[in-house]
Amino acid sequence: MTFLSVDQPDDFASSASAIAVDFLRDWRHAASRLSAGHRTAFQHANWLGAWYESFHDVGPLIAVISDAAIGKDIAVVPMISHVRRGIRIVEFADLGVSDNNAPILALDASLDAGTADAINTALIGALRALPDRLDLLRLKKMRAEVGGKPNPLVSLGRIGSSSLNGNLVLMGDDYGGYQAAIKRLQMPRCWRVFSRLAGARFEIAADVGRAHELLDVMDLQQQARMQKLGSRFVLNDETHARFYREVVRRGLAGGYAMVSALVCEEGIVATALGVKHGATYVLLRISHGGDQWSSCSPGLLVTERTLAALHAQGLRRFDLSIGNQDYKRRLGAERVPLTDVSVALSWRGLPFAWRDHAAQGLRRYPKLASLAARAMGKGAR
């Protein structure tokens, strides 16, 4: 285990000096810190354990933030450091697979504005003091709250500055009422069409072996879909495939991970992968077998059947993941803003932080952002 304790410079504010920041370089040793703390599904031990085990080309850098006076942990920030275009960047353990990011927060932490400022000052100072010669702190897709507590790192930026957002469906106890609200999708008709197929059924994988079989099909179906669209697909490469299967291996038995599918005698028509934490289910990936099944809208149908099954288990919050595809609006999802933060840790990081700030500011004006994206040869995100 590598454990670094960083002394704060004498010119730090007195409030910040009450905050201690230590760094761990191995998630296995960090996992026990605030094991009962507030977190989203993407700071769950199953997710982060699989992540740090699968993504090897980056350096783990987990910040443990504590009250120096009493030696009690306040927050754990699961991060990494790596080099991109010659710049040493610190960011969340994500690399595009997590829908949102946040620190793990102590259940009883008091996180008023003053404490948040002290935490942020101490964390940035500690990163600058490391011998790693870090250049840029880039924290993306942050939730404003974690378990009902304010995320202190969000105050470094502007809420809603991320180009991405969550998509939350909130349901009442009557699932029939939800079905009526999305009646334009004609999900009952789609289910009837699908049910005419020999051996048609909705399935939730009951063991890891079956879940991995469904993931194999998901990879093939998603790759075929991306090739048809002319888009690059990486989720079935060695690293990503190992990661998703490890999440399922660790989390299926305890109900954290869930793989569902529409199946008939001809094969697997559609699949869905998601994770559950507390009262919330997050849909991560869906796939379907292509045009031959289009009459039953298999992607929408496997999603709706999954929501129905989870609603019957008592869940009422469903996050349809980042991105703003039209089907999410039609399923009743409301957008949840996320926040990006960039802080220069050295003079080398300043141009990158300035560019990030300009992009974040531009997002306040969607039409102008779209024009700028087209001018740079990029499609609007």
VOBA-1610 file (N, C-alpha, C; in pm, whole numbers, padded with zeros to 5 digits, always signed):
BEGIN
Met+00085-00119+00000Met+00000+00000+00000Met+00089+00124+00000Thr+00055+00221-00085Thr+00122+00350-00084Thr+00031+00451-00017Phe+00079+00513+00086Phe-00004+00607+00164Phe+00073+00737+00176Leu+00016+00845+00123Leu+00083+00973+00128Leu+00003+01070+00212Ser+00066+01131+00310Ser+00003+01235+00390Ser+00066+01367+00353Val-00018+01462+00314Val+00033+01589+00263Val+00014+01699+00367Asp+00125+01763+00409Asp+00117+01876+00501Asp+00072+01999+00425Gln-00018+02076+00484Gln-00067+02197+00420Gln+00033+02311+00441Pro+00052+02398+00340Pro+00139+02514+00356Pro+00087+02607+00465Asp+00178+02685+00523Asp+00141+02772+00633Asp+00041+02879+00594Asp+00037+02916+00464Asp-00050+03026+00424Asp-00191+02980+00389Phe-00224+02854+00416Phe-00361+02809+00395Phe-00452+02877+00497Ala-00577+02897+00457Ala-00676+02953+00549Ala-00691+02861+00669Ser-00725+02919+00785Ser-00735+02838+00906Ser-00842+02731+00895Ser-00950+02760+00822Ser-01055+02658+00806Ser-01003+02540+00726Ala-00922+02567+00625Ala-00866+02458+00545Ala-00766+02377+00625Ser-00694+02442+00719Ser-00594+02369+00797Ser-00658+02268+00889Ala-00788+02278+00912Ala-00859+02179+00992Ala-00892+02055+00913Ile-00863+02058+00783Ile-00892+01945+00694Ile-00762+01876+00657Ala-00756+01745+00677Ala-00640+01666+00636Ala-00673+01590+00508Val-00577+01582+00417Val-00596+01508+00292Val-00483+01408+00279Asp-00519+01282+00271Asp-00423+01174+00251Asp-00456+01105+00120Phe-00355+01043+00058Phe-00376+00975-00069Phe-00337+00828-00059Leu-00423+00745-00116Leu-00396+00602-00127Leu-00381+00568-00275Arg-00291+00473-00303Arg-00264+00435-00441Arg-00319+00297-00475Asp-00399+00243-00386Asp-00455+00109-00407Asp-00599+00109-00356Trp-00694+00084-00445Trp-00835+00088-00405Trp-00866-00016-00298Arg-00797-00128-00300Arg-00826-00233-00201Arg-00807-00182-00059His-00716-00090-00040His-00694-00034+00094His-00786+00084+00121Ala-00839+00144+00017Ala-00929+00258+00036Ala-01074+00214+00054Ala-01107+00093+00008Ala-01247+00049+00004Ala-01313+00048+00141Ser-01236+00025+00246Ser-01294+00017+00380Ser-01321+00154+00441Arg-01267+00259+00381Arg-01288+00394+00434Arg-01427+00442+00395Leu-01507+00483+00492Leu-01646+00525+00471Leu-01727+00420+00396Ser-01708+00294+00435Ser-01780+00186+00367Ser-01931+00201+00381Ala-01977+00273+00483Ala-02121+00296+00501Ala-02161+00438+00461Gly-02073+00507+00387Gly-02101+00646+00353Gly-02202+00661+00241His-02249+00785+00225His-02339+00818+00114His-02262+00810-00017Arg-02326+00752-00119Arg-02262+00738-00249Arg-02369+00718-00356Thr-02333+00734-00482Thr-02423+00694-00590Thr-02385+00553-00631Ala-02458+00499-00727Ala-02430+00362-00772Ala-02289+00347-00826Phe-02228+00457-00869Phe-02097+00449-00933Phe-01982+00467-00836Gln-02011+00483-00709Gln-01908+00474-00606Gln-01928+00350-00518His-02015+00262-00562His-02038+00136-00492His-01911+00051-00498Ala-01888-00028-00394Ala-01767-00111-00389Ala-01760-00207-00507Asn-01875-00259-00553Asn-01873-00350-00667Asn-01827-00279-00794Trp-01872-00156-00812Trp-01835-00080-00932Trp-01687-00039-00929Leu-01647+00025-00819Leu-01509+00072-00813Leu-01409-00042-00802Gly-01446-00149-00733Gly-01356-00264-00727Gly-01330-00321-00865Ala-01437-00335-00944Ala-01422-00384-01082Ala-01346-00284-01167Trp-01370-00154-01144Trp-01306-00050-01227Trp-01154-00050-01206Tyr-01113-00041-01082Tyr-00968-00034-01056Tyr-00898-00164-01094Glu-00969-00275-01092Glu-00910-00402-01133Glu-00896-00413-01284Ser-00984-00344-01359Ser-00989-00361-01504Ser-00906-00259-01581Phe-00904-00134-01536Phe-00836-00029-01610Phe-00696-00008-01553His-00597-00060-01624His-00462-00069-01570His-00369+00041-01617Asp-00406+00117-01719Asp-00313+00213-01779Asp-00318+00351-01712Val-00372+00356-01592Val-00380+00481-01516Val-00335+00453-01374Gly-00301+00560-01302Gly-00255+00543-01164Gly-00363+00576-01064Pro-00406+00482-00982Pro-00504+00513-00878Pro-00454+00624-00787Leu-00544+00716-00755Leu-00511+00827-00665Leu-00637+00859-00587Ile-00655+00793-00474Ile-00778+00806-00396Ile-00752+00901-00280Ala-00826+01012-00278Ala-00810+01111-00171Ala-00900+01076-00054Val-00842+01071+00064Val-00918+01051+00188Val-00913+01183+00264Ile-01029+01246+00279Ile-01039+01378+00341Ile-01097+01362+00480Ser-01032+01419+00578Ser-01076+01398+00716Ser-01067+01526+00797Asp-01136+01524+00909Asp-01130+01633+01008Asp-01003+01612+01089Ala-00906+01703+01073Ala-00776+01684+01136Ala-00784+01687+01289Ala-00883+01759+01343Ala-00892+01773+01488Ala-00929+01642+01556Ile-01018+01566+01493Ile-01065+01443+01557Ile-01027+01318+01479Gly-00961+01337+01364Gly-00917+01223+01285Gly-01030+01141+01226Lys-01142+01206+01193Lys-01258+01136+01140Lys-01273+01164+00991Asp-01294+01059+00912Asp-01309+01075+00768Asp-01436+01152+00734Ile-01424+01245+00640Ile-01536+01323+00590Ile-01578+01275+00452Ala-01477+01247+00367Ala-01507+01211+00228Ala-01394+01127+00171Val-01428+01046+00074Val-01331+00971-00005Val-01359+01004-00151Val-01256+01045-00224Val-01271+01083-00364Val-01194+00983-00450Pro-01264+00892-00519Pro-01196+00789-00600Pro-01148+00846-00733Met-01018+00869-00744Met-00962+00935-00861Met-00848+00853-00922Ile-00799+00904-01033Ile-00683+00848-01101Ile-00597+00965-01149Ser-00473+00934-01186Ser-00389+01031-01257Ser-00334+00962-01381His-00325+01038-01488His-00266+00986-01611His-00220+01102-01697Val-00144+01070-01800Val-00086+01172-01887Val-00161+01172-02019Arg-00204+01290-02061Arg-00270+01306-02189Arg-00210+01429-02258Arg-00156+01409-02375Arg-00092+01517-02451Arg+00012+01591-02367Gly+00084+01514-02288Gly+00192+01570-02208Gly+00149+01637-02080Ile+00017+01637-02051Ile-00036+01702-01932Ile-00077+01595-01831Arg-00035+01612-01707Arg-00069+01516-01601Arg-00203+01556-01541Ile-00303+01473-01568Ile-00441+01504-01532Ile-00487+01416-01417Val-00561+01476-01324Val-00629+01402-01217Val-00778+01409-01245Glu-00846+01296-01242Glu-00990+01294-01264Glu-01051+01175-01192Phe-01182+01167-01195Phe-01248+01054-01131Phe-01213+00922-01199Ala-01225+00814-01126Ala-01212+00679-01184Ala-01335+00653-01269Asp-01324+00684-01397Asp-01441+00684-01485Asp-01404+00638-01625Leu-01329+00719-01699Leu-01291+00693-01838Leu-01412+00660-01925Gly-01524+00727-01896Gly-01640+00718-01983Gly-01741+00610-01950Val-01718+00528-01848Val-01812+00420-01819Val-01910+00454-01708Ser-01880+00556-01628Ser-01969+00595-01519Ser-02064+00705-01566Asp-02189+00697-01527Asp-02286+00798-01568Asp-02274+00926-01487Asn-02229+00915-01365Asn-02205+01035-01284Asn-02094+01005-01185Asn-02041+01110-01126Asn-01929+01095-01034Asn-01953+01182-00911Ala-01892+01141-00800Ala-01908+01215-00675Ala-01813+01156-00572Pro-01783+01232-00468Pro-01712+01172-00354Pro-01807+01085-00273Ile-01750+00994-00197Ile-01825+00921-00095Ile-01824+01009+00030Leu-01941+01033+00088Leu-01952+01126+00200Leu-01990+01054+00328Ala-01932+01098+00440Ala-01966+01042+00570Ala-02114+01065+00599Leu-02177+00966+00662Leu-02320+00976+00689Leu-02355+01096+00775Asp-02266+01130+00867Asp-02295+01239+00961Asp-02216+01366+00931Ala-02160+01375+00810Ala-02078+01492+00778Ala-02164+01618+00768Ser-02116+01727+00825Ser-02181+01857+00813Ser-02112+01932+00700Leu-02183+01956+00592Leu-02120+02010+00471Leu-02180+02144+00432Asp-02164+02243+00521Asp-02211+02377+00487Asp-02111+02441+00390Ala-02141+02563+00347Ala-02057+02630+00247Ala-01914+02648+00296Gly-01898+02680+00424Gly-01764+02699+00477Gly-01683+02571+00476Thr-01747+02460+00514Thr-01678+02331+00513Thr-01642+02290+00371Ala-01734+02313+00277Ala-01708+02280+00136Ala-01587+02357+00085Asp-01580+02486+00116Asp-01466+02566+00073Asp-01336+02514+00134Ala-01342+02476+00261Ala-01223+02424+00327Ala-01178+02293+00264Ile-01273+02205+00233Ile-01241+02077+00170Ile-01176+02101+00034Asn-01234+02190-00045Asn-01182+02215-00179Asn-01043+02278-00174Thr-01025+02373-00084Thr-00894+02437-00070Thr-00788+02335-00029Ala-00824+02250+00067Ala-00729+02150+00115Ala-00697+02047+00007Leu-00798+02002-00068Leu-00776+01901-00172Leu-00686+01956-00282Ile-00715+02076-00330Ile-00634+02135-00437Ile-00491+02159-00390Gly-00477+02209-00268Gly-00343+02230-00214Gly-00265+02100-00200Ala-00334+01995-00156Ala-00267+01866-00138Ala-00225+01807-00272Leu-00308+01823-00375Leu-00271+01774-00509Leu-00150+01850-00562Arg-00147+01980-00541Arg-00033+02059-00588Arg+00095+02024-00514Ala+00082+01978-00390Ala+00199+01946-00308Ala+00256+01807-00335Leu+00183+01723-00408Leu+00231+01588-00437Leu+00357+01593-00524Pro+00445+01495-00512Pro+00565+01492-00598Pro+00535+01453-00742Asp+00411+01422-00774Asp+00375+01375-00908Asp+00381+01485-01014Arg+00389+01611-00973Arg+00391+01725-01065Arg+00265+01727-01151Leu+00152+01725-01085Leu+00023+01723-01152Leu-00009+01860-01211Asp-00084+01859-01323Asp-00111+01983-01396Asp-00256+02027-01394Leu-00350+01933-01390Leu-00490+01971-01408Leu-00580+01876-01329Leu-00672+01934-01253Leu-00779+01858-01188Leu-00905+01876-01272Arg-00956+01767-01324Arg-01074+01772-01411Arg-01178+01673-01357Leu-01285+01727-01299Leu-01390+01646-01238Leu-01518+01662-01319Lys-01561+01555-01382Lys-01674+01563-01475Lys-01796+01489-01422Lys-01913+01533-01472Lys-02042+01466-01451Lys-02075+01449-01302Met-02057+01553-01224Met-02083+01542-01081Met-02228+01568-01047Arg-02281+01486-00957Arg-02413+01509-00900Arg-02405+01621-00796Ala-02509+01703-00790Ala-02511+01814-00694Ala-02526+01765-00551Glu-02595+01651-00536Glu-02616+01593-00403Glu-02579+01446-00405Val-02539+01397-00290Val-02508+01255-00272Val-02580+01209-00147Gly-02680+01123-00164Gly-02755+01077-00048Gly-02824+01189+00026Gly-02866+01293-00047Gly-02932+01406+00015Gly-02838+01511+00073Lys-02709+01484+00072Lys-02611+01582+00120Lys-02549+01656+00003Pro-02515+01785+00019Pro-02452+01859-00089Pro-02314+01804-00121Asn-02285+01792-00249Asn-02153+01750-00294Asn-02059+01870-00283Pro-01961+01868-00193Pro-01878+01988-00173Pro-01796+02025-00295Leu-01761+01930-00380Leu-01676+01959-00496Leu-01749+02038-00603Val-01882+02033-00603Val-01960+02105-00703Val-01940+02256-00691Ser-01913+02305-00571Ser-01897+02449-00552Ser-01774+02504-00622Leu-01688+02416-00674Leu-01574+02460-00754Leu-01617+02502-00894Gly-01739+02465-00934Gly-01787+02495-01069Gly-01927+02553-01066Arg-01999+02532-01175Arg-02135+02582-01189Arg-02228+02465-01217Ile-02334+02452-01139Ile-02428+02340-01157Ile-02486+02345-01298Gly-02483+02232-01364Gly-02535+02223-01499Gly-02432+02255-01605Ser-02304+02271-01568Ser-02202+02306-01665Ser-02158+02189-01751Ser-02196+02067-01715Ser-02161+01951-01797Ser-02245+01947-01923Ser-02188+01894-02030Ser-02263+01875-02154Ser-02356+01756-02146Leu-02344+01678-02039Leu-02427+01559-02020Leu-02520+01579-01900Asn-02621+01497-01892Asn-02716+01505-01780Asn-02776+01368-01755Gly-02824+01350-01632Gly-02899+01229-01602Gly-03040+01240-01656Asn-03111+01128-01658Asn-03249+01124-01708Asn-03331+01039-01612Leu-03404+01106-01523Leu-03468+01038-01411Leu-03618+01024-01434Val-03665+00899-01418Val-03808+00870-01420Val-03851+00840-01277Leu-03945+00920-01226Leu-04000+00899-01092Leu-04141+00843-01104Met-04167+00733-01038Met-04298+00667-01046Met-04367+00666-00911Gly-04497+00660-00917Gly-04575+00636-00797Gly-04594+00488-00775Asp-04684+00453-00685Asp-04706+00312-00654Asp-04787+00238-00760Asp-04860+00312-00842Asp-04946+00252-00944Asp-04872+00246-01077Tyr-04824+00127-01113Tyr-04753+00115-01241Tyr-04846+00137-01359Gly-04972+00102-01342Gly-05069+00128-01447Gly-05078+00275-01482Gly-05063+00361-01381Gly-05064+00504-01406Gly-04946+00546-01491Tyr-04830+00484-01468Tyr-04713+00515-01550Tyr-04735+00468-01694Gln-04789+00347-01710Gln-04816+00297-01844Gln-04912+00390-01920Ala-05011+00443-01849Ala-05103+00536-01913Ala-05032+00664-01956Ala-04933+00706-01877Ala-04860+00830-01909Ala-04772+00815-02033Ile-04732+00692-02064Ile-04648+00669-02182Ile-04724+00590-02289Lys-04855+00604-02290Lys-04937+00521-02379Lys-04905+00541-02526Arg-04846+00657-02561Arg-04810+00680-02701Arg-04708+00579-02751Leu-04630+00521-02660Leu-04531+00421-02700Leu-04593+00286-02731Gln-04718+00266-02692Gln-04792+00142-02721Gln-04717+00017-02674Met-04667+00025-02553Met-04593-00089-02499Met-04678-00215-02483Pro-04805-00204-02441Pro-04887-00327-02438Pro-04899-00393-02574Arg-04915-00314-02680Arg-04922-00371-02816Arg-04789-00437-02852Cys-04676-00370-02819Cys-04545-00429-02849Cys-04527-00562-02777Trp-04574-00568-02652Trp-04563-00694-02577Trp-04648-00803-02641Arg-04766-00768-02688Arg-04851-00868-02756Arg-04784-00919-02883Val-04724-00828-02960Val-04655-00870-03083Val-04539-00962-03048Phe-04460-00925-02949Phe-04347-01009-02909Phe-04396-01144-02856Ser-04505-01144-02781Ser-04554-01267-02718Ser-04602-01370-02819Arg-04627-01329-02942Arg-04669-01426-03046Arg-04553-01513-03093Leu-04430-01472-03063Leu-04315-01552-03101Leu-04309-01678-03015Ala-04269-01787-03075Ala-04259-01914-03002Ala-04158-01900-02887Gly-04201-01938-02767Gly-04113-01935-02651Gly-04080-01796-02601Ala-04161-01696-02638Ala-04132-01558-02600Ala-04143-01540-02449Arg-04045-01471-02391Arg-04048-01444-02247Arg-03955-01329-02214Phe-03982-01265-02102Phe-03890-01168-02044Phe-03812-01239-01935Glu-03683-01220-01934Glu-03597-01295-01843Glu-03502-01203-01768Ile-03484-01232-01640Ile-03379-01169-01560Ile-03278-01276-01524Ala-03152-01256-01561Ala-03050-01358-01537Ala-03041-01392-01390Ala-03049-01522-01360Ala-03050-01567-01222Ala-02912-01605-01170Asp-02816-01621-01259Asp-02681-01657-01216Asp-02579-01589-01307Val-02455-01587-01263Val-02351-01515-01334Val-02325-01575-01472Gly-02329-01708-01482Gly-02306-01771-01610Gly-02405-01724-01716Arg-02534-01722-01681Arg-02635-01676-01776Arg-02620-01527-01804Ala-02589-01449-01702Ala-02569-01306-01722Ala-02456-01279-01820His-02347-01355-01809His-02235-01337-01900His-02273-01379-02042Glu-02357-01481-02058Glu-02405-01519-02191Glu-02482-01403-02255Leu-02566-01340-02175Leu-02644-01227-02227Leu-02553-01109-02260Leu-02448-01087-02181Leu-02354-00980-02211Leu-02279-01007-02341Asp-02247-01135-02368Asp-02183-01170-02495Asp-02271-01129-02613Val-02401-01157-02601Val-02495-01119-02706Val-02507-00967-02715Met-02513-00902-02601Met-02521-00756-02598Met-02405-00693-02674Asp-02284-00743-02650Asp-02167-00689-02719Asp-02183-00701-02870Leu-02227-00817-02916Leu-02243-00840-03060Leu-02352-00751-03118Gln-02463-00740-03049Gln-02574-00659-03100Gln-02539-00511-03102Gln-02474-00463-02996Gln-02437-00322-02994Gln-02330-00291-03098Gln-02236-00382-03118Gln-02134-00360-03220Gln-02198-00352-03359Ala-02292-00442-03388Ala-02359-00439-03517Ala-02435-00308-03536Arg-02499-00261-03431Arg-02573-00136-03438Arg-02480-00018-03463Met-02366-00014-03393Met-02272+00097-03410Met-02207+00094-03549Gln-02179-00025-03601Gln-02123-00035-03736Gln-02222+00017-03839Lys-02348-00014-03819Lys-02452+00034-03911Lys-02460+00186-03910Leu-02439+00245-03791Leu-02444+00390-03777Leu-02312+00458-03815Gly-02210+00376-03840Gly-02079+00431-03872Gly-02006+00487-03753Ser-02038+00437-03633Ser-01977+00487-03510Ser-01879+00386-03452Arg-01781+00437-03382Arg-01681+00351-03318Arg-01742+00286-03195Phe-01709+00159-03171Phe-01761+00086-03056Phe-01645+00025-02979Val-01636+00052-02849Val-01523+00004-02770Val-01565-00083-02652Leu-01695-00094-02626Leu-01738-00160-02503Leu-01717-00311-02504Asn-01678-00365-02620Asn-01647-00509-02625Asn-01498-00535-02639Asp-01414-00431-02621Asp-01271-00459-02623Asp-01234-00531-02493Glu-01110-00574-02485Glu-01070-00660-02373Glu-01093-00593-02237Thr-01057-00467-02227Thr-01068-00398-02098Thr-01213-00376-02058His-01294-00321-02148His-01434-00292-02116His-01513-00421-02092Ala-01489-00521-02176Ala-01560-00648-02158Ala-01529-00709-02022Arg-01404-00703-01983Arg-01366-00756-01851Arg-01433-00676-01741Phe-01437-00544-01756Phe-01496-00459-01654Phe-01644-00492-01632Tyr-01724-00493-01737Tyr-01868-00517-01721Tyr-01896-00657-01665Arg-01818-00755-01706Arg-01839-00889-01653Arg-01798-00899-01507Glu-01698-00822-01468Glu-01658-00822-01327Glu-01762-00751-01241Val-01822-00643-01292Val-01932-00578-01220Val-02044-00677-01195Val-02078-00754-01298Val-02186-00853-01285Val-02144-00965-01190Arg-02020-01011-01201Arg-01975-01119-01113Arg-01983-01078-00967Arg-01940-00955-00939Arg-01939-00908-00802Arg-02080-00875-00752Gly-02166-00823-00840Gly-02289-00762-00794Gly-02418-00835-00819Leu-02418-00943-00895Leu-02545-01007-00931Leu-02614-01069-00810Ala-02541-01147-00733Ala-02604-01220-00623Ala-02665-01127-00519Gly-02602-01012-00495Gly-02652-00920-00395Gly-02755-00822-00447Gly-02791-00832-00575Gly-02893-00745-00631Gly-02841-00613-00683Tyr-02711-00591-00680Tyr-02656-00465-00731Tyr-02660-00461-00883Ala-02616-00567-00948Ala-02615-00574-01094Ala-02733-00656-01144Met-02786-00618-01259Met-02902-00688-01314Met-02890-00692-01466Val-02904-00811-01523Val-02906-00828-01668Val-03040-00889-01706Ser-03113-00824-01795Ser-03245-00870-01835Ser-03249-00884-01987Ala-03351-00956-02037Ala-03355-00984-02181Ala-03494-01023-02226Leu-03519-01000-02354Leu-03633-01059-02425Leu-03580-01178-02503Val-03639-01293-02479Val-03588-01419-02537Val-03701-01495-02604Cys-03673-01559-02716Cys-03768-01650-02779Cys-03690-01768-02835Glu-03759-01863-02899Glu-03691-01981-02948Glu-03587-01948-03055Glu-03607-01839-03126Glu-03512-01801-03231Glu-03385-01740-03175Gly-03389-01698-03050Gly-03269-01642-02990Gly-03300-01529-02895Ile-03197-01450-02865Ile-03209-01336-02774Ile-03242-01212-02855Val-03359-01156-02830Val-03409-01045-02910Val-03351-00912-02863Ala-03341-00892-02731Ala-03292-00765-02676Ala-03238-00790-02536Thr-03148-00703-02492Thr-03088-00717-02360Thr-03078-00581-02292Ala-03066-00583-02160Ala-03045-00460-02083Ala-02954-00491-01965Leu-02864-00399-01936Leu-02775-00409-01821Leu-02794-00286-01734Gly-02809-00306-01605Gly-02823-00193-01515Gly-02771-00227-01377Val-02764-00125-01292Val-02722-00145-01153Val-02824-00079-01062Lys-02837-00134-00942Lys-02931-00083-00842Lys-02854-00040-00718His-02895+00075-00664His-02836+00121-00538His-02944+00195-00462Gly-02973+00148-00342Gly-03081+00207-00265Gly-03212+00192-00340Ala-03283+00303-00359Ala-03413+00300-00426Ala-03404+00333-00574Thr-03282+00334-00630Thr-03262+00378-00768Thr-03201+00267-00853Tyr-03256+00253-00974Tyr-03200+00167-01077Tyr-03143+00256-01186Val-03021+00224-01233Val-02959+00300-01341Val-02943+00207-01461Leu-03005+00242-01571Leu-02991+00166-01695Leu-02860+00205-01762Leu-02773+00108-01786Leu-02642+00136-01841Leu-02633+00110-01991Arg-02684-00005-02033Arg-02671-00045-02173Arg-02795-00122-02216Ile-02838-00102-02341Ile-02943-00185-02400Ile-02897-00224-02540Ser-02948-00335-02588Ser-02917-00380-02724Ser-03037-00455-02780His-03042-00468-02912His-03145-00551-02973His-03092-00611-03103Gly-03164-00711-03153Gly-03115-00789-03266Gly-03136-00730-03403Gly-03184-00608-03412Gly-03191-00544-03542Gly-03330-00536-03601Asp-03336-00507-03731Asp-03461-00476-03799Asp-03561-00591-03799Gln-03515-00714-03790Gln-03608-00826-03797Gln-03707-00827-03680Trp-03672-00757-03572Trp-03760-00754-03456Trp-03828-00618-03438Ser-03816-00529-03536Ser-03860-00391-03519Ser-04010-00378-03490Ser-04090-00476-03530Ser-04235-00466-03510Ser-04273-00461-03363Cys-04185-00507-03273Cys-04217-00502-03130Cys-04130-00402-03054Ser-04058-00313-03127Ser-03973-00211-03063Ser-03892-00273-02949Pro-03802-00367-02980Pro-03739-00446-02873Pro-03657-00367-02773Gly-03587-00260-02818Gly-03509-00181-02724Gly-03596-00113-02620Leu-03704-00052-02667Leu-03798+00011-02574Leu-03866-00093-02487Leu-03903-00205-02547Leu-03979-00306-02474Leu-03895-00369-02363Val-03768-00401-02389Val-03687-00461-02283Val-03664-00360-02170Thr-03657-00231-02206Thr-03644-00129-02102Thr-03771-00121-02018Glu-03886-00114-02084Glu-04013-00101-02011Glu-04040-00223-01926Arg-04012-00342-01977Arg-04035-00465-01899Arg-03941-00470-01778Thr-03820-00418-01794Thr-03726-00412-01681Thr-03777-00318-01574Leu-03825-00201-01616Leu-03881-00105-01520Leu-04001-00166-01447Ala-04086-00237-01521Ala-04204-00299-01459Ala-04163-00401-01355Ala-04063-00484-01387Ala-04019-00586-01293Ala-03962-00523-01166Leu-03885-00417-01183Leu-03825-00350-01068Leu-03929-00274-00987His-04028-00217-01055His-04136-00150-00983His-04209-00250-00894Ala-04229-00370-00944Ala-04294-00474-00863Ala-04211-00513-00742Gln-04079-00490-00750Gln-03990-00517-00636Gln-03983-00400-00539Gly-04048-00288-00573Gly-04053-00175-00482Gly-03973-00053-00524Leu-03902-00058-00636Leu-03825+00057-00680Leu-03916+00161-00743Arg-03881+00289-00725Arg-03962+00398-00780Arg-03878+00503-00853Arg-03746+00490-00849Arg-03657+00586-00917Arg-03576+00512-01022Phe-03581+00563-01145Phe-03515+00496-01257Phe-03438+00599-01339Asp-03307+00584-01341Asp-03223+00674-01418Asp-03189+00605-01550Leu-03229+00666-01662Leu-03209+00606-01794Leu-03074+00643-01853Ser-02981+00688-01770Ser-02842+00715-01805Ser-02826+00848-01878Ile-02700+00885-01898Ile-02667+01011-01962Ile-02699+01004-02112Gly-02700+01119-02174Gly-02738+01126-02315Gly-02884+01163-02327Asn-02920+01224-02437Asn-03056+01278-02450Asn-03130+01223-02571Gln-03121+01091-02589Gln-03197+01028-02695Gln-03347+01051-02672Asp-03419+01060-02781Asp-03560+01096-02775Asp-03642+00994-02694Tyr-03605+00868-02700Tyr-03686+00767-02631Tyr-03691+00792-02480Lys-03591+00858-02425Lys-03590+00884-02281Lys-03699+00985-02243Arg-03717+01085-02328Arg-03827+01179-02304Arg-03961+01107-02314Arg-03971+01018-02413Arg-04098+00947-02433Arg-04128+00850-02319Leu-04023+00805-02251Leu-04043+00721-02133Leu-04066+00803-02007Gly-04072+00935-02022Gly-04106+01021-01910Gly-03990+01070-01828Ala-03868+01062-01880Ala-03751+01104-01802Ala-03737+01255-01798Glu-03704+01307-01681Glu-03672+01447-01663Glu-03520+01462-01649Arg-03466+01568-01708Arg-03322+01586-01707Arg-03272+01627-01568Val-03158+01568-01529Val-03092+01600-01403Val-02957+01663-01437Pro-02935+01791-01403Pro-02809+01856-01442Pro-02689+01798-01371Leu-02577+01796-01440Leu-02450+01751-01385Leu-02348+01864-01400Thr-02243+01857-01321Thr-02147+01967-01315Thr-02006+01919-01350Asp-01937+02000-01432Asp-01796+01978-01463Asp-01712+02084-01392Val-01594+02044-01350Val-01500+02135-01282Val-01361+02114-01340Ser-01291+02222-01366Ser-01151+02215-01407Ser-01071+02316-01326Val-00961+02269-01266Val-00875+02356-01185Val-00730+02331-01227Ala-00659+02436-01263Ala-00517+02423-01297Ala-00437+02395-01170Leu-00354+02294-01175Leu-00266+02262-01063Leu-00123+02311-01087Ser-00095+02353-01209Ser+00036+02408-01245Ser+00017+02504-01361Trp+00121+02575-01398Trp+00111+02667-01513Trp+00083+02591-01641Arg+00131+02464-01648Arg+00106+02384-01770Arg-00041+02352-01787Gly-00114+02344-01676Gly-00256+02311-01684Gly-00345+02430-01713Leu-00291+02554-01705Leu-00374+02673-01720Leu-00448+02680-01855Pro-00382+02658-01969Pro-00457+02668-02096Pro-00571+02567-02105Phe-00551+02450-02049Phe-00655+02348-02055Phe-00771+02385-01964Ala-00742+02438-01847Ala-00849+02483-01758Ala-00926+02598-01821Trp-00856+02695-01885Trp-00924+02807-01950Trp-01016+02757-02062Arg-00966+02661-02139Arg-01048+02608-02248Arg-01172+02537-02193Asp-01154+02460-02086Asp-01268+02392-02024Asp-01369+02494-01973His-01322+02601-01910His-01412+02704-01857His-01490+02771-01970Ala-01423+02795-02083Ala-01491+02858-02196Ala-01601+02767-02248Ala-01571+02637-02258Ala-01672+02542-02307Ala-01788+02532-02210Gln-01758+02532-02080Gln-01865+02524-01981Gln-01953+02648-01985Gly-01892+02766-02004Gly-01971+02888-02013Gly-02056+02891-02138Leu-02003+02838-02247Leu-02076+02837-02373Leu-02203+02752-02364Arg-02201+02653-02275Arg-02318+02565-02264Arg-02441+02635-02209Arg-02424+02756-02157Arg-02540+02834-02114Arg-02621+02881-02235Tyr-02559+02876-02353Tyr-02622+02926-02475Tyr-02620+02814-02580Pro-02717+02722-02575Pro-02714+02601-02659Pro-02700+02630-02808Lys-02768+02733-02859Lys-02761+02761-03003Lys-02620+02804-03042Leu-02560+02889-02960Leu-02423+02933-02986Leu-02326+02816-02974Ala-02349+02729-02876Ala-02263+02611-02859Ala-02271+02520-02980Ser-02393+02505-03035Ser-02410+02422-03153Ser-02336+02480-03273Leu-02344+02612-03290Leu-02272+02677-03400Leu-02121+02659-03385Ala-02072+02675-03261Ala-01930+02659-03236Ala-01884+02517-03264Ala-01968+02419-03225Ala-01933+02279-03249Ala-01925+02250-03398Arg-02020+02304-03475Arg-02018+02281-03620Arg-01897+02350-03683Ala-01862+02469-03631Ala-01748+02540-03685Ala-01617+02463-03663Met-01613+02385-03553Met-01495+02305-03525Met-01503+02166-03585Gly-01611+02142-03661Gly-01625+02013-03725Gly-01674+01903-03636Lys-01744+01940-03529Lys-01794+01843-03434Lys-01944+01850-03429Gly-02009+01734-03415Gly-02152+01733-03398Gly-02190+01775-03258Ala-02307+01832-03243Ala-02354+01870-03110Ala-02368+01747-03023Arg-02327+01758-02896Arg-02334+01642-02806Arg-02469+01634-02740
//
